[in-house]
Amino acid sequence: MPSQKISLLLPRDVLDEARRAATAGGETLDQFVHGAITDRLSRLAASAERRRAAAAEWFD
């Protein structure tokens, strides 16, 4: 799968919280952030699919 590196600038408090969560879960900060972003994008995609399905039913 192709990949692209993306830089994130996080506020200090968010970065500190992410580091704590990563450490608590036995992950690196990169692993934690990657997992969090992947999870959120998956939820957004599922939500968009549900909205598309609902709109298709409405217009049928």
C-alpha positions as CSV (number, residue, x, y, z in Angstrom):
1,M,0.0,0.0,0.0
2,P,1.4,3.4,-0.9
3,S,2.1,5.7,2.0
4,Q,2.9,9.3,2.6
5,K,4.5,10.9,5.6
6,I,2.4,13.7,7.1
7,S,3.6,16.0,9.8
8,L,1.3,17.0,12.7
9,L,1.6,20.0,14.9
10,L,-0.1,19.3,18.2
11,P,-0.6,21.7,21.1
12,R,1.6,20.8,24.0
13,D,-1.3,19.6,26.2
14,V,-2.5,17.3,23.5
15,L,1.0,16.0,22.8
16,D,1.5,15.3,26.5
17,E,-1.8,13.4,26.8
18,A,-1.0,11.4,23.7
19,R,2.4,10.5,25.1
20,R,0.8,9.3,28.4
21,A,-1.8,7.3,26.5
22,A,0.8,5.7,24.3
23,T,3.0,4.8,27.2
24,A,0.1,3.3,29.1
25,G,-0.9,1.2,26.1
26,G,2.7,0.0,25.5
27,E,2.9,1.9,22.2
28,T,5.2,4.5,20.8
29,L,3.8,7.9,20.2
30,D,3.8,7.3,16.4
31,Q,2.0,4.0,16.8
32,F,-0.6,5.6,19.1
33,V,-1.2,8.6,16.7
34,H,-1.4,6.3,13.7
35,G,-3.9,4.1,15.4
36,A,-6.0,7.0,16.5
37,I,-6.1,8.6,13.1
38,T,-6.8,5.3,11.4
39,D,-9.7,4.6,13.8
40,R,-11.2,8.1,13.3
41,L,-11.0,7.9,9.6
42,S,-12.6,4.5,9.6
43,R,-15.5,5.9,11.7
44,L,-15.9,8.9,9.4
45,A,-15.9,6.6,6.3
46,A,-18.6,4.4,7.9
47,S,-20.7,7.4,8.8
48,A,-20.4,8.8,5.3
49,E,-21.5,5.4,3.9
50,R,-24.5,5.4,6.1
51,R,-25.4,8.9,5.0
52,R,-25.1,7.9,1.4
53,A,-27.2,4.8,1.9
54,A,-29.9,6.9,3.7
55,A,-29.9,9.5,0.9
56,A,-30.2,6.8,-1.7
57,E,-33.2,5.3,0.1
58,W,-34.8,8.8,0.3
59,F,-34.5,9.4,-3.4
60,D,-35.6,5.9,-4.5
